[in-house]
Amino acid sequence: MAANDVVNVTNINSVIEFLTAMVTPALLISATGSLVLSTSTRLGRVVDRVRALEVRLGELIYAEDKEEVPLYEKRVEVIVDLLDKVTSRSRLLQRAMTTFYYGLMFFILTSVAIAVVGLANVYRWMPIPIGIVGIMFLFYGSILMLKETRMATATINSEMDFTWELARKVAPKDVASKYNRKGRIKGYDGPKVSNTLGGD
């Protein structure tokens, strides 16, 4: 093999390594962008939920005949509790989205650093710590999202418990007596509903 061929092969290998190094941050940028999008969607839903709860609370507060509203005090207590939970969720989602944006920024900076190292051939170690910082932001944001998901589950369970309590209060006795406190038909031993996050 001629010396020129060896040089050409070396150059090709260097280009391939350079392109491979550039692809990795691009994948992380794409993944982080998906997380930002899903977090933004969840935040929008939570904000809509806060507004709906605010409307319900206002209707209860300004109701003319409060004694005619079944479980009036319990309703107000549940709505205030839900507002507290949903507000906490919105703050968590805001922090998570900010964290993901920081991670996105560092992954983009990693790509820039790889390009600078490839062109100038100096400070070859520089992209590594920058990429690690981006990964740490991604990890912290994922922890926040996990915490928010657990809070969302608790919020849903709290609202469902009250809804079931209200149903037992206003339903005819012969209908309510068919069910136990958890909403199951007495004596029914059918399939159990999954209580995991992936359940229906």
LUMKETOR-560461 format. One record per residue: y, z, x of N, C-alpha, C in turn; residue in one letter. Coordinates in Angstrom, 2 decimals. Example, Ala and Ser with C-alpha at 12.3 -4.5 7.8 and 13.67 -1.06 7.14 Angstrom:
2
(node (-5.69; 7.80; 13.19); (-4.50; 7.80; 12.30); (-3.30; 7.80; 13.20); "A")
(node (-2.25; 7.08; 12.85); (-1.06; 7.14; 13.67); (0.03; 7.87; 12.90); "S")
% end
This chain:
200
(node (-1.18; 0.00; 0.85); (0.00; 0.00; 0.00); (1.24; 0.00; 0.89); "M")
(node (2.19; -0.85; 0.55); (3.40; -0.98; 1.35); (4.32; 0.21; 1.13); "A")
(node (5.22; 0.38; 2.11); (6.15; 1.51; 2.03); (7.05; 1.38; 0.80); "A")
(node (7.44; 0.12; 0.48); (8.29; -0.08; -0.70); (7.59; 0.32; -1.98); "N")
(node (6.27; 0.03; -2.04); (5.49; 0.40; -3.23); (5.44; 1.92; -3.39); "D")
(node (5.28; 2.61; -2.26); (5.24; 4.08; -2.31); (6.56; 4.62; -2.82); "V")
(node (7.65; 4.06; -2.33); (8.98; 4.50; -2.77); (9.17; 4.24; -4.26); "V")
(node (8.70; 3.05; -4.71); (8.85; 2.71; -6.13); (8.05; 3.67; -7.02); "N")
(node (6.83; 3.98; -6.61); (5.99; 4.91; -7.37); (6.64; 6.28; -7.43); "V")
(node (7.19; 6.71; -6.29); (7.87; 8.01; -6.25); (9.06; 8.04; -7.18); "T")
(node (9.84; 6.94; -7.18); (10.99; 6.86; -8.06); (10.58; 6.88; -9.53); "N")
(node (9.49; 6.16; -9.85); (9.00; 6.13; -11.23); (8.56; 7.52; -11.67); "I")
(node (7.82; 8.20; -10.78); (7.37; 9.56; -11.11); (8.55; 10.51; -11.33); "N")
(node (9.59; 10.33; -10.51); (10.76; 11.18; -10.67); (11.47; 10.92; -12.00); "S")
(node (11.54; 9.65; -12.37); (12.17; 9.29; -13.65); (11.36; 9.87; -14.82); "V")
(node (10.02; 9.74; -14.73); (9.16; 10.27; -15.80); (9.31; 11.79; -15.92); "I")
(node (9.34; 12.47; -14.79); (9.52; 13.92; -14.82); (10.88; 14.28; -15.42); "E")
(node (11.89; 13.50; -15.06); (13.23; 13.74; -15.58); (13.27; 13.55; -17.10); "F")
(node (12.66; 12.47; -17.59); (12.64; 12.20; -19.03); (11.82; 13.25; -19.78); "L")
(node (10.71; 13.67; -19.17); (9.88; 14.72; -19.79); (10.66; 16.02; -19.91); "T")
(node (11.40; 16.35; -18.87); (12.21; 17.57; -18.91); (13.31; 17.48; -19.97); "A")
(node (13.83; 16.27; -20.20); (14.87; 16.09; -21.21); (14.31; 16.18; -22.63); "M")
(node (13.03; 15.82; -22.81); (12.43; 15.81; -24.14); (12.23; 17.23; -24.66); "V")
(node (11.83; 18.17; -23.81); (11.52; 19.54; -24.24); (12.69; 20.21; -24.94); "T")
(node (13.90; 20.22; -24.36); (15.03; 20.81; -25.10); (15.33; 20.06; -26.41); "P")
(node (15.08; 18.74; -26.42); (15.33; 17.97; -27.65); (14.43; 18.46; -28.79); "A")
(node (13.17; 18.77; -28.47); (12.26; 19.30; -29.49); (12.73; 20.67; -29.98); "L")
(node (13.17; 21.49; -29.06); (13.69; 22.81; -29.45); (14.96; 22.69; -30.28); "L")
(node (15.80; 21.71; -29.93); (17.02; 21.47; -30.71); (16.66; 21.07; -32.13); "I")
(node (15.66; 20.20; -32.28); (15.22; 19.76; -33.60); (14.66; 20.93; -34.42); "S")
(node (13.83; 21.76; -33.78); (13.25; 22.92; -34.47); (14.33; 23.90; -34.90); "A")
(node (15.29; 24.15; -34.01); (16.37; 25.08; -34.33); (17.24; 24.53; -35.46); "T")
(node (17.47; 23.23; -35.45); (18.24; 22.61; -36.53); (17.55; 22.79; -37.88); "G")
(node (16.23; 22.69; -37.91); (15.49; 22.92; -39.16); (15.64; 24.37; -39.63); "S")
(node (15.62; 25.31; -38.68); (15.80; 26.72; -39.03); (17.21; 26.97; -39.57); "L")
(node (18.21; 26.33; -38.96); (19.58; 26.48; -39.44); (19.70; 25.95; -40.87); "V")
(node (19.06; 24.80; -41.12); (19.14; 24.20; -42.46); (18.48; 25.09; -43.50); "L")
(node (17.27; 25.59; -43.20); (16.57; 26.44; -44.17); (17.31; 27.76; -44.39); "S")
(node (17.88; 28.31; -43.31); (18.64; 29.56; -43.45); (19.89; 29.35; -44.29); "T")
(node (20.54; 28.23; -44.08); (21.74; 27.91; -44.87); (21.39; 27.76; -46.35); "S")
(node (20.25; 27.13; -46.65); (19.82; 26.98; -48.03); (19.54; 28.34; -48.67); "T")
(node (18.84; 29.20; -47.94); (18.56; 30.55; -48.45); (19.84; 31.33; -48.68); "R")
(node (20.79; 31.20; -47.78); (22.07; 31.90; -47.92); (22.80; 31.43; -49.17); "L")
(node (22.77; 30.12; -49.42); (23.41; 29.59; -50.63); (22.78; 30.15; -51.90); "G")
(node (21.45; 30.25; -51.91); (20.77; 30.81; -53.08); (21.12; 32.29; -53.27); "R")
(node (21.20; 33.02; -52.17); (21.54; 34.45; -52.25); (22.96; 34.62; -52.79); "V")
(node (23.89; 33.79; -52.34); (25.27; 33.87; -52.84); (25.31; 33.58; -54.34); "V")
(node (24.55; 32.57; -54.78); (24.47; 32.28; -56.21); (23.88; 33.46; -56.97); "D")
(node (22.90; 34.13; -56.36); (22.27; 35.29; -56.99); (23.27; 36.44; -57.13); "R")
(node (24.09; 36.65; -56.13); (25.12; 37.70; -56.20); (26.08; 37.42; -57.34); "V")
(node (26.50; 36.18; -57.47); (27.44; 35.82; -58.54); (26.81; 36.02; -59.91); "R")
(node (25.53; 35.67; -60.05); (24.85; 35.85; -61.34); (24.73; 37.34; -61.69); "A")
(node (24.40; 38.16; -60.69); (24.31; 39.59; -60.94); (25.67; 40.19; -61.29); "L")
(node (26.71; 39.66; -60.66); (28.07; 40.14; -60.96); (28.43; 39.85; -62.41); "E")
(node (28.05; 38.66; -62.89); (28.30; 38.30; -64.29); (27.53; 39.23; -65.23); "V")
(node (26.25; 39.48; -64.92); (25.44; 40.37; -65.75); (26.02; 41.77; -65.79); "R")
(node (26.48; 42.27; -64.64); (27.07; 43.60; -64.59); (28.35; 43.67; -65.41); "L")
(node (29.17; 42.63; -65.32); (30.40; 42.59; -66.10); (30.12; 42.59; -67.60); "G")
(node (29.10; 41.83; -68.02); (28.74; 41.79; -69.44); (28.30; 43.17; -69.93); "E")
(node (27.56; 43.89; -69.08); (27.11; 45.22; -69.48); (28.28; 46.21; -69.54); "L")
(node (29.16; 46.15; -68.55); (30.27; 47.10; -68.49); (31.21; 46.92; -69.69); "I")
(node (31.46; 45.67; -70.07); (32.40; 45.39; -71.15); (31.72; 45.21; -72.50); "Y")
(node (30.45; 45.59; -72.60); (29.76; 45.52; -73.88); (30.40; 46.50; -74.86); "A")
(node (30.63; 46.05; -76.09); (31.32; 46.89; -77.07); (30.43; 48.05; -77.53); "E")
(node (29.18; 47.78; -77.85); (28.28; 48.82; -78.34); (27.17; 49.04; -77.32); "D")
(node (27.42; 49.90; -76.37); (26.47; 50.12; -75.29); (25.18; 50.79; -75.77); "K")
(node (25.28; 51.55; -76.86); (24.09; 52.24; -77.34); (23.06; 51.29; -77.93); "E")
(node (23.51; 50.10; -78.33); (22.59; 49.11; -78.89); (21.85; 48.32; -77.82); "E")
(node (22.29; 48.43; -76.58); (21.64; 47.71; -75.48); (20.44; 48.54; -74.99); "V")
(node (19.22; 47.98; -75.07); (18.04; 48.75; -74.64); (18.12; 49.09; -73.16); "P")
(node (17.85; 50.36; -72.84); (17.85; 50.84; -71.45); (19.16; 50.50; -70.75); "L")
(node (20.28; 50.81; -71.40); (21.59; 50.42; -70.86); (21.82; 51.00; -69.46); "Y")
(node (21.66; 52.31; -69.34); (21.92; 52.95; -68.05); (20.96; 52.45; -66.97); "E")
(node (19.70; 52.24; -67.36); (18.72; 51.73; -66.41); (19.08; 50.31; -65.97); "K")
(node (19.56; 49.50; -66.91); (19.99; 48.13; -66.58); (21.09; 48.15; -65.53); "R")
(node (22.12; 48.98; -65.77); (23.24; 49.06; -64.83); (22.75; 49.52; -63.46); "V")
(node (21.88; 50.54; -63.46); (21.36; 51.05; -62.19); (20.58; 49.98; -61.43); "E")
(node (19.74; 49.23; -62.14); (18.94; 48.19; -61.50); (19.82; 47.08; -60.95); "V")
(node (20.83; 46.67; -61.72); (21.71; 45.58; -61.27); (22.50; 46.01; -60.03); "I")
(node (23.00; 47.25; -60.03); (23.72; 47.74; -58.85); (22.79; 47.79; -57.64); "V")
(node (21.55; 48.24; -57.86); (20.58; 48.29; -56.76); (20.26; 46.89; -56.26); "D")
(node (20.11; 45.94; -57.19); (19.85; 44.55; -56.78); (21.03; 43.97; -56.02); "L")
(node (22.24; 44.29; -56.47); (23.43; 43.81; -55.74); (23.46; 44.34; -54.32); "L")
(node (23.07; 45.61; -54.15); (23.02; 46.19; -52.82); (22.01; 45.46; -51.94); "D")
(node (20.81; 45.21; -52.49); (19.76; 44.51; -51.73); (20.16; 43.08; -51.40); "K")
(node (20.72; 42.38; -52.38); (21.07; 40.97; -52.17); (22.23; 40.84; -51.18); "V")
(node (23.18; 41.78; -51.25); (24.29; 41.77; -50.29); (23.78; 41.98; -48.87); "T")
(node (22.83; 42.92; -48.72); (22.23; 43.14; -47.39); (21.50; 41.89; -46.92); "S")
(node (20.81; 41.22; -47.82); (20.12; 39.97; -47.46); (21.11; 38.91; -46.99); "R")
(node (22.23; 38.79; -47.68); (23.21; 37.76; -47.29); (23.77; 38.03; -45.90); "S")
(node (23.98; 39.31; -45.58); (24.49; 39.64; -44.25); (23.45; 39.34; -43.18); "R")
(node (22.19; 39.64; -43.49); (21.12; 39.32; -42.54); (21.03; 37.81; -42.31); "L")
(node (21.14; 37.05; -43.39); (21.06; 35.58; -43.27); (22.23; 35.04; -42.46); "L")
(node (23.42; 35.62; -42.65); (24.58; 35.18; -41.86); (24.36; 35.45; -40.37); "Q")
(node (23.82; 36.64; -40.07); (23.53; 36.96; -38.67); (22.47; 36.02; -38.11); "R")
(node (21.43; 35.76; -38.90); (20.36; 34.87; -38.43); (20.89; 33.47; -38.17); "A")
(node (21.73; 32.96; -39.08); (22.25; 31.62; -38.90); (23.15; 31.54; -37.67); "M")
(node (23.97; 32.57; -37.46); (24.80; 32.62; -36.26); (23.94; 32.63; -35.00); "T")
(node (22.85; 33.42; -35.04); (21.94; 33.49; -33.89); (21.30; 32.14; -33.62); "T")
(node (20.87; 31.45; -34.68); (20.26; 30.13; -34.49); (21.27; 29.14; -33.91); "F")
(node (22.53; 29.24; -34.33); (23.55; 28.35; -33.76); (23.77; 28.62; -32.28); "Y")
(node (23.72; 29.89; -31.90); (23.81; 30.21; -30.47); (22.63; 29.61; -29.71); "Y")
(node (21.44; 29.75; -30.28); (20.26; 29.15; -29.65); (20.40; 27.65; -29.52); "G")
(node (20.90; 27.01; -30.58); (21.12; 25.56; -30.54); (22.09; 25.18; -29.43); "L")
(node (23.15; 25.98; -29.29); (24.13; 25.71; -28.24); (23.49; 25.78; -26.85); "M")
(node (22.65; 26.79; -26.62); (22.04; 26.94; -25.31); (20.99; 25.86; -25.04); "F")
(node (20.31; 25.39; -26.07); (19.36; 24.30; -25.87); (20.07; 23.00; -25.52); "F")
(node (21.21; 22.76; -26.15); (22.01; 21.59; -25.80); (22.53; 21.72; -24.37); "I")
(node (22.96; 22.93; -24.02); (23.43; 23.18; -22.66); (22.30; 22.99; -21.64); "L")
(node (21.07; 23.33; -22.05); (19.92; 23.11; -21.17); (19.75; 21.63; -20.89); "T")
(node (19.87; 20.80; -21.92); (19.76; 19.34; -21.73); (20.84; 18.83; -20.79); "S")
(node (22.05; 19.35; -20.96); (23.15; 18.95; -20.08); (22.86; 19.38; -18.65); "V")
(node (22.34; 20.60; -18.48); (22.02; 21.11; -17.14); (20.93; 20.27; -16.48); "A")
(node (19.93; 19.86; -17.26); (18.86; 19.01; -16.71); (19.44; 17.68; -16.25); "I")
(node (20.36; 17.13; -17.04); (20.98; 15.86; -16.65); (21.79; 16.02; -15.36); "A")
(node (22.54; 17.13; -15.26); (23.35; 17.37; -14.05); (22.44; 17.53; -12.84); "V")
(node (21.35; 18.31; -13.01); (20.41; 18.53; -11.90); (19.76; 17.22; -11.48); "V")
(node (19.41; 16.38; -12.47); (18.78; 15.10; -12.15); (19.69; 14.15; -11.42); "G")
(node (20.96; 14.18; -11.74); (21.91; 13.28; -11.11); (22.40; 13.80; -9.76); "L")
(node (22.70; 15.09; -9.70); (23.28; 15.66; -8.48); (22.23; 16.24; -7.54); "A")
(node (21.05; 16.51; -8.08); (19.95; 17.08; -7.29); (20.35; 18.40; -6.61); "N")
(node (21.06; 19.24; -7.37); (21.45; 20.57; -6.88); (21.15; 21.60; -7.97); "V")
(node (20.97; 22.84; -7.54); (20.71; 23.94; -8.48); (19.60; 23.57; -9.47); "Y")
(node (18.44; 23.20; -8.94); (17.34; 22.76; -9.79); (16.81; 23.87; -10.69); "R")
(node (17.12; 25.11; -10.37); (16.67; 26.25; -11.18); (17.57; 26.51; -12.39); "W")
(node (18.73; 25.89; -12.43); (19.76; 26.23; -13.42); (19.29; 26.05; -14.88); "M")
(node (18.58; 24.99; -15.25); (18.19; 24.85; -16.67); (17.25; 25.94; -17.16); "P")
(node (16.48; 26.57; -16.24); (15.46; 27.53; -16.67); (16.08; 28.76; -17.34); "I")
(node (17.02; 29.49; -16.70); (17.61; 30.66; -17.38); (18.38; 30.30; -18.64); "P")
(node (19.02; 29.12; -18.63); (19.76; 28.71; -19.83); (18.80; 28.51; -21.00); "I")
(node (17.66; 27.84; -20.72); (16.66; 27.63; -21.76); (16.05; 28.93; -22.25); "G")
(node (15.83; 29.88; -21.33); (15.27; 31.18; -21.72); (16.22; 31.93; -22.65); "I")
(node (17.51; 31.88; -22.36); (18.49; 32.52; -23.24); (18.43; 31.91; -24.64); "V")
(node (18.33; 30.59; -24.72); (18.21; 29.93; -26.02); (16.96; 30.37; -26.77); "G")
(node (15.84; 30.50; -26.05); (14.59; 30.94; -26.68); (14.73; 32.38; -27.19); "I")
(node (15.42; 33.22; -26.45); (15.62; 34.60; -26.88); (16.45; 34.67; -28.16); "M")
(node (17.47; 33.83; -28.26); (18.24; 33.76; -29.51); (17.36; 33.31; -30.67); "F")
(node (16.51; 32.33; -30.40); (15.60; 31.84; -31.43); (14.64; 32.95; -31.87); "L")
(node (14.15; 33.72; -30.92); (13.24; 34.83; -31.23); (13.93; 35.89; -32.07); "F")
(node (15.15; 36.26; -31.68); (15.89; 37.29; -32.42); (16.21; 36.81; -33.84); "Y")
(node (16.59; 35.55; -33.98); (16.86; 35.00; -35.30); (15.62; 35.01; -36.18); "G")
(node (14.45; 34.75; -35.60); (13.21; 34.77; -36.36); (12.89; 36.18; -36.84); "S")
(node (13.20; 37.19; -36.02); (13.00; 38.59; -36.44); (13.90; 38.91; -37.63); "I")
(node (15.16; 38.46; -37.58); (16.07; 38.68; -38.70); (15.57; 38.00; -39.97); "L")
(node (15.03; 36.79; -39.83); (14.52; 36.08; -41.00); (13.29; 36.78; -41.57); "M")
(node (12.45; 37.33; -40.72); (11.29; 38.08; -41.19); (11.73; 39.31; -41.98); "L")
(node (12.74; 40.01; -41.47); (13.27; 41.18; -42.16); (13.86; 40.78; -43.50); "K")
(node (14.57; 39.65; -43.54); (15.17; 39.19; -44.79); (14.10; 38.82; -45.81); "E")
(node (13.01; 38.22; -45.33); (11.92; 37.85; -46.23); (11.29; 39.08; -46.86); "T")
(node (11.12; 40.14; -46.07); (10.57; 41.39; -46.61); (11.52; 41.99; -47.65); "R")
(node (12.83; 41.91; -47.40); (13.80; 42.41; -48.37); (13.78; 41.57; -49.65); "M")
(node (13.59; 40.27; -49.50); (13.52; 39.39; -50.68); (12.32; 39.77; -51.55); "A")
(node (11.18; 40.06; -50.90); (9.99; 40.47; -51.64); (10.23; 41.78; -52.37); "T")
(node (10.89; 42.74; -51.71); (11.19; 44.02; -52.34); (12.14; 43.84; -53.52); "A")
(node (13.12; 42.93; -53.38); (14.06; 42.66; -54.47); (13.35; 42.09; -55.69); "T")
(node (12.47; 41.13; -55.45); (11.72; 40.52; -56.56); (10.84; 41.55; -57.25); "I")
(node (10.15; 42.37; -56.47); (9.29; 43.39; -57.05); (10.08; 44.39; -57.88); "N")
(node (11.26; 44.78; -57.40); (12.10; 45.72; -58.13); (12.55; 45.14; -59.47); "S")
(node (12.95; 43.88; -59.46); (13.40; 43.25; -60.70); (12.25; 43.04; -61.67); "E")
(node (11.09; 42.67; -61.16); (9.93; 42.48; -62.03); (9.48; 43.79; -62.66); "M")
(node (9.55; 44.88; -61.90); (9.18; 46.19; -62.45); (10.10; 46.56; -63.61); "D")
(node (11.40; 46.33; -63.45); (12.32; 46.65; -64.53); (12.09; 45.75; -65.73); "F")
(node (11.86; 44.45; -65.47); (11.62; 43.52; -66.58); (10.40; 43.94; -67.38); "T")
(node (9.36; 44.39; -66.68); (8.17; 44.83; -67.38); (8.42; 46.12; -68.16); "W")
(node (9.20; 47.02; -67.59); (9.56; 48.25; -68.30); (10.36; 47.95; -69.56); "E")
(node (11.28; 46.98; -69.46); (12.08; 46.58; -70.62); (11.19; 45.94; -71.69); "L")
(node (10.24; 45.10; -71.25); (9.33; 44.45; -72.20); (8.52; 45.49; -72.97); "A")
(node (8.04; 46.51; -72.28); (7.27; 47.56; -72.96); (8.14; 48.37; -73.91); "R")
(node (9.44; 48.47; -73.60); (10.36; 49.22; -74.44); (10.66; 48.50; -75.75); "K")
(node (10.88; 47.20; -75.68); (11.32; 46.45; -76.87); (10.17; 45.79; -77.62); "V")
(node (9.00; 45.66; -76.98); (7.87; 45.01; -77.65); (7.27; 45.93; -78.71); "A")
(node (6.68; 45.36; -79.75); (5.98; 46.19; -80.75); (4.88; 47.02; -80.08); "P")
(node (4.63; 48.20; -80.63); (3.66; 49.11; -80.01); (2.27; 48.52; -79.92); "K")
(node (1.87; 47.74; -80.95); (0.52; 47.17; -80.92); (0.38; 46.12; -79.82); "D")
(node (1.51; 45.49; -79.42); (1.48; 44.52; -78.32); (1.53; 45.25; -76.99); "V")
(node (2.43; 46.22; -76.86); (2.59; 46.93; -75.60); (1.35; 47.74; -75.24); "A")
(node (0.63; 48.21; -76.26); (-0.54; 49.04; -76.00); (-1.70; 48.25; -75.38); "S")
(node (-1.63; 46.94; -75.42); (-2.70; 46.11; -74.84); (-2.63; 46.05; -73.32); "K")
(node (-1.51; 46.46; -72.76); (-1.28; 46.29; -71.32); (-1.08; 47.65; -70.66); "Y")
(node (-1.48; 47.70; -69.40); (-1.19; 48.91; -68.64); (0.20; 48.78; -68.02); "N")
(node (0.58; 49.75; -67.22); (1.95; 49.78; -66.69); (2.23; 48.66; -65.72); "R")
(node (1.19; 48.04; -65.15); (1.39; 46.97; -64.17); (1.38; 45.58; -64.81); "K")
(node (1.24; 45.52; -66.12); (1.28; 44.23; -66.79); (-0.06; 43.59; -67.00); "G")
(node (-1.15; 44.28; -66.67); (-2.48; 43.72; -66.89); (-2.99; 44.11; -68.27); "R")
(node (-3.76; 43.21; -68.85); (-4.39; 43.53; -70.12); (-5.45; 44.59; -69.88); "I")
(node (-5.46; 45.63; -70.69); (-6.43; 46.70; -70.51); (-7.84; 46.18; -70.68); "K")
(node (-8.69; 46.52; -69.74); (-10.09; 46.09; -69.79); (-10.32; 44.72; -69.19); "G")
(node (-9.22; 44.00; -68.81); (-9.38; 42.67; -68.21); (-9.62; 42.82; -66.72); "Y")
(node (-10.68; 42.20; -66.26); (-11.05; 42.33; -64.85); (-11.12; 40.95; -64.20); "D")
(node (-10.10; 40.14; -64.46); (-10.08; 38.77; -63.95); (-9.62; 38.72; -62.52); "G")
(node (-9.34; 37.52; -62.02); (-8.92; 37.36; -60.63); (-7.59; 38.03; -60.38); "P")
(node (-7.46; 38.65; -59.23); (-6.23; 39.33; -58.86); (-5.24; 38.33; -58.25); "K")
(node (-3.99; 38.56; -58.57); (-2.93; 37.70; -58.02); (-2.66; 38.16; -56.59); "V")
(node (-2.59; 37.19; -55.66); (-2.33; 37.53; -54.27); (-0.99; 38.18; -54.12); "S")
(node (-0.94; 39.26; -53.35); (0.32; 39.97; -53.13); (0.94; 39.62; -51.78); "N")
(node (0.39; 38.58; -51.13); (0.93; 38.15; -49.85); (2.11; 37.24; -50.06); "T")
(node (2.83; 36.97; -48.99); (4.00; 36.09; -49.08); (3.59; 34.68; -49.47); "L")
(node (2.38; 34.27; -49.17); (1.96; 32.92; -49.49); (1.38; 32.79; -50.86); "G")
(node (1.27; 33.90; -51.61); (0.69; 33.86; -52.93); (1.62; 33.22; -53.94); "G")
(node (1.06; 32.82; -55.10); (1.87; 32.21; -56.14); (2.63; 33.26; -56.92); "D")
% end
